[in-house]
Amino acid sequence: MTTALILAGLIALLLTGAPIFAALGLASLGVMLVFEGHVNSAADTVFAKLNNPQLTVIPMFAFMAHAMIRAKVVDELYNAAQTLVGHFRGGLGVATVLSSTVFAAISGSSVATALTIGSSSIPQMRRFGYPAPATYGVVAAGGTLGILIPPSGPMILYAIVTEASIGALFLAGVLPGLMMALIFAAWCVVDAARHPGIRRESWPGLAAALAAVRGSIWAVLMPPIVLGGIYAGIFTASEAAAVGCVYAAAVGALVYRNFGWRALWDTAVETVRTSAMLFMILAAAAMFGHAVTIIRLPAELIAFVTAQGLSATQFILAVMAVIFVLGMFLETIAIILITTPIVFPVMGTLGIDPIWYGVLLMINLELALITPPVGMNLFTIKGIADAPLIDVIRGSLPYVLLMMLGLAIVFMLPGLATWLPRIAGYGA
């Protein structure tokens, strides 16, 4: 009963619109005060969590993302994708998925991907006769790839909370992320065949296609450089983030020539804001992890699972169902920080691979971004397109089913998530 009241209070705080760090921190301090009689352990808990060299990846990847966004690489990305596949039926939808995939690997943010790609793709798709719901749906779903395709902000948070390898998680997200992009692209082609009013662009010719590819090549090269270096063992995730920072600033300044001192300053300011927000959330998450330990919630959950005789498969299915429901009401970061300290100890008892679970979690959180009533990407698309929310929801529904299919595939084929990390030397 005590546990249920604490969790209900925390969720109620989040639903009022309180910042995540404030809700987690207040709930945790309340538990410490009631069960320990003081909050003296809060400072030591926060220091222990934040005194971690892995945290350096947060400001560096944030800087990399903000620098590439300020360099306006998205115009070149979408233009290249549109030139290459726009003449196929459903080609503009496929181009949106392709550019979202690459931009997700640059920004690490689903909302930023949907916002930036949507600003370019929505007017173009509507001009070529795509129905409004189909247009909004592919942009909203394409944006969700920012959670799964590395470098992903939520993936970094999960790694830090569980002390899993960030490099292993990044590599684990590559194949499932590409699989989801392929599923989305295939649906765009199938869906376009159902709408005869959709027009195709004319093929601009090989010279124009090559010129478009040349224009986007510097942006396209960033993910292979960052992830390829991790995969090849040339550098760690932290070093990869540093390489990404230098590369982003150099491309903006020397190639696109729109990243001067003012842009550098603005990027640094945005990086500090983003990093400070995430560090505050991590501090509150550390306190929450300590609080659930105080009330023995993980131990009680382990005892319950043992008493019920639940297998690892049954446990994962139950957790995924709970997270799907939470995703309809809570923000993705809140879900990670509430559920992971509770679930993670049980995973260890049942022998569940935290890297595989992390990928399942990210796909489920992708669903949270496009499921009403609190799907962030739904409201992002509504805002940039000034569209009725019902049209955005209708367009996103097929992608909810496609993501469930992707979740089921990774669940049944764990090797999709674990193969790359394993051959790169992470784990057995």
N, C-alpha and C positions, 0 to 999 in steps of 0.2 A: 504493500500500500504506500509506504514512504517513497519508494522508487517511482511509482506511478505518479504520485503527486509532484515530485521534483521534475520529472520529464514533462508532465502536463503544464506545470508552471513555466518551464523553459520555452516550450512550444508556444504557449500563450504570449509570452514576452516577444518572441520573434514575429508572431502574427500581428502584433500591435505596430510593427514597423520599427521596433528598437534595433539599433545596430547590432550585428552579430556579436562583436566583442563585448558589448555592454550586456546583452542578454546572457551570454555564457559566463561572463565574469560575475554578474550579480547572483545568478543561480549557484555558482560554485562557492562564492563567499558565504552565501546563506547556508549551504551544506556544511562548510567548515565551521561556521559559527555555532550551528546547532549541534553537530556531532563531536567537534573538538573543543568547543568553548572559546576559540580564538581563531584568528586568521594569520597567525605567525608563519605558517608553512607556505603561504601564497608567494612570498618573495623568492624563497629558495626554489620553489617549483618552477616559477617563471624563468629565473636565471638559468636553471639546469636545462630547460628546453631551448632557450635562445642562445646559449653558449655553445653553438654548433656551427662548425665551419661550412656545413652544407647549405646554410642559410644564405651564403654569399651568392648563390645562383638566383635568388629572388630579385635583388636590384639589377643584376647584370642582364638577366633575360627580360626584365621590364624595360631597361634602357634599350636593348636591341629592338624590342617590339615598337616602342614609341619612336625610335629613330627611323625605322623603316616606314612607319605610318606617316611620319612627317615628310619623308622623301616622296610620298605619293606613289609608291610602287604599284598600288592596286590598279591604276589606269592602264599601265603597261601589261599587267598580268591578265586583266579581263580582255584587253584588246587582242593579246596573243591567243588566248583560249577561244575567243569569238572567231578570229580569223581562221584558226585551224579546224574547228568543228561546227561553225555556225551554218555551213551549207548543208549539213545533214538534218533530217527530220528530228526535231527535239534538240537540235544542236545548241541553241542558246541556253537551254536548261542544263545541258551537259557542260557548256562553257562556264556556267555559274558554279556548278559542282567542282570543276577543275580548279577554277581560280580560288574558290573557297578552301579547297584542300591545301593549295600552296600557301595561301594567306594565313590559314590556321597554323601552319608550321612556322610562320613568322611572328604572328601576334600572340599566340597562346591563349587567346580569349575568344569565347564563342560569341558574346555580344558584339565585340569589336569586329569580328569577321562578318556577322550578319549586317551590321550597320554599314561597314565600309563597302563590302561587295554589293549589298542591296542598293546603295546609292547609285552604283553604275549599272547594275543588271536589270533592276525593275523597270525603269523607263524603256530600255531597249527591248525587253521581252514583251512588254505591253504594245510597243510600236509594231512588233511583228505578229500580233494577233494572239498571243498567249492569254488564256483566260486569267482573270485576276486571282482567283484562289490558287491555281496552279503556279502562278508566278510567285506569290507570297510564300507558298509552301516550300518550294525548292530553295529559296533564299533562307528561310527560317531553319530548314533542316541542314542546309550546307553550313550554316553558321555553327551548328552544334559540333562540327568536327574539331573546333578549337579546343574542346575538352579532351578529345581522345588522341589527336595527332600531336606529337611533341614539337616544341616544348610547351606543355600544358600547365597552366597555373594550378588548377585543382589537383593535377597529378603530383606536382611538387609538394602541395600541402599534405596530400595523403602519404607521400614518402616520408615527410618529416615527422608526421604524427606516429607512423608505424616504424620509423627508423629503417625503412626499406631503401634499397639502392635507387637513387634517382635515375642513373644511367640505365639500369635494368628496366625500370618502368617506362622510360622513354622508348627504348627499343621494343618493349612489349606492345606499345600502342601503335607501332608502325603498320604491321600487317592487318590487324583489325580495322585501323583507320582507313587504309586503302581499300579494304573489303567493303566498308560502309560507303565510301565514295563511289565504288563501282556499282553497288546496289542502287544507290541514288541515281547515278547516271543511267543505268539500265531502265529504271522506272521512268525517267524523263523521256526516253525514246518510246517506251510503250505508251505512256500517257499522251504523248504528242500524236500518236496514230489515232487516238480517239477524238481528236479535235481537228477536223479538216480546215478550220479557219486559220490555223497556224501557218505562217509563211516562212520560207527558208531564205537565208541570205545567199547571194550568188558567190561562187568561188572566186576569190580575188586574184588567184594566180599564185604560182610558186614564189615569185619574187616578193610579193607582198607578205606571204606567209613567213618566209625566211626573215624578212625585215621585222615583222612582229615578234618572232622568236628572239631575234637579236636584242630587241628593245626590252624584253623581259628576262633575259638570261641571268642578269645579276641578282634579281630577286629569286629566281628559280634555283640558283646555285646555293643559296644560304642553307636550306634544310639538309642537302647532302653533305655540305661541309661540316655543319654542327653535328649531325647524327652520324655521318660517316667517320668522323674523328673518334667519336665515342665507340662505335662498333669496331673500328680497327685497333682500338686501344692506344691511339695516339695521345688522347687526353681524356681526363675525367669530365663529368658533367659540369663541374665548376669551371674547369679550364675551357670547356666548350662554350660556356656562357660568355667568358672573357673574349674568346675568339669571335663570337657572334657580335659582341659590342663593337669591337674594332672594325669588323667587316661592315656592319650596318652604317657606322659613321663614315667609313671610307667610301662606300657606294653612294651614300647621299651627297657627300661633299664633292667627290671626284667624277662620278658617273652622271648622276641626275642633276648635280650642281644646284641643289636647292636646300642644302643643309649647312648653313653658315653658323656664325657664332651665336646669333639670336636663336636659331633652331636648336643649337646645342644646349643653350641655357634652358629653353622651354622644355626640352626633352629631359634634362637633369631634374628640373622641378617636378615634372610629371612622374618621373621615376621615384623620387623621394616620397611623393604622395602615395603612390601605389605601394611601395615597399613598407612605408609606415603603417598603412592600413592592414597589410598582410601580417606584419609583425605583431600588431595589436591583437589581431585575430588568433595568431599562434599562441600568444601569451595567455589569452582567455581559454584557448583549447587545452593548454597545459594545466590550467587550474581546473578545468572541467574533468580532465582525465584523472587528476588527483581526487576530485570530489567523488567520482563514481567508484574509485578504489576505496574511499573511506566508507561508503555505504555498502561495500562488498557486492556491488552489482555484477561485475564480471564473474566473481566466484559463484554467485547464486545462479547466474545464467549457465555456467559450466555444469553446475550440479543438476540444473533442470534438464539440460541437453543429455547428460549422462543418464539421468533417471528415465527419460523418455526413450532412450535408445536411438536418438536421431543419428542418421548417417551424415557424412559430410555433404552429400548431395541434397538431402532433405533440408539440412540447415541452410545451405546456400540458397535454395529455392525460397525458403521462408524469409530470409533476409532480403532477397531481391524483391519479393512482393511488398515487404514493409517499405523499402526504399522507394519503390514505384509510387506507393500511396503518399509518402512524405513529399515526393517530388512534385505533387500537385499543389502543395501549399507552401513549401519552404524553398529557400534559395540553395543552390548546389553546395556552396561552401559550408553552410549551416548543416546540411545533411552529412557531409563528410565528418565534420567535427563533433557532431552529436553521436553518430552511430559507430564510428571507428573505435573509440576507446572502449566501447561496450562489446563489440563484435570481435575485435582482434584477439583477445586472450582465448576465446573459444576456438577461433580458427587454428591457433597453435595446438590446442588439445586434439582437434580433429585432423590435423595434418594437412590443412588447406594452404595451398601456395599463395602467399600474400601478393605476389606479382600478378598471378592469374586473377585473383579476386579484385585487385586494383583495376584491371582492364574491364571486368564485368561491372564494377562500380561506375567507371567512367561512362560506359555505354548507357547504363541506367540513368545516370545524371544527364546524359544527352536527352533522354526522354523527358526529364523534368523541365528542360528548356522550352519544349513545345507542347506540353500538356497543360490545359487550363485547370484551374483559374489563374495560376501564378507562373505561367511560362514566360520567362524573361524575353526570349527571342520573339514571341508572339507580340509583345508590346513594343519591342524594338521595330519590328516590321510595320506595325500599325502606325508608329510615330513617323517613320521616314517616308511611308507611302500615303499617309493620311487616309488609310483604308478602314472600312468597317471591321471590327475585331472578328466578327463571325466569318468573314471571308478568309481571314488569315488562319483561323482555326480549321475551317473546312479544307483549306489547301494543305494544312500540316497533317491532317489525320492519316493519309496514306503513309506518310513518313514515320508516324508512330508505329504502325504495323511493320514497316520495313526495319525499324530499329529493334523491335521485338524479335524479328527474324535474325538480325545480326547478333543480338544478345544470346539467342538460343544456339546459334552456330558456334560462338566462342565458348559457350557453356559445354556443348557436346564435344568440341574439339579444342581442348586447352592448349594444344601445341601451337595454335595460331598466335597465342600470346606469349608462350614460353620458349618457342624455338629460337628466335633471334637472340634473346638474352643468354640462352644456354650456349649457343655456338660462339657467342662473343666472350664467354668465360665467366658469366655471372651465375653462380650456383652450380649445381651438379648437372 
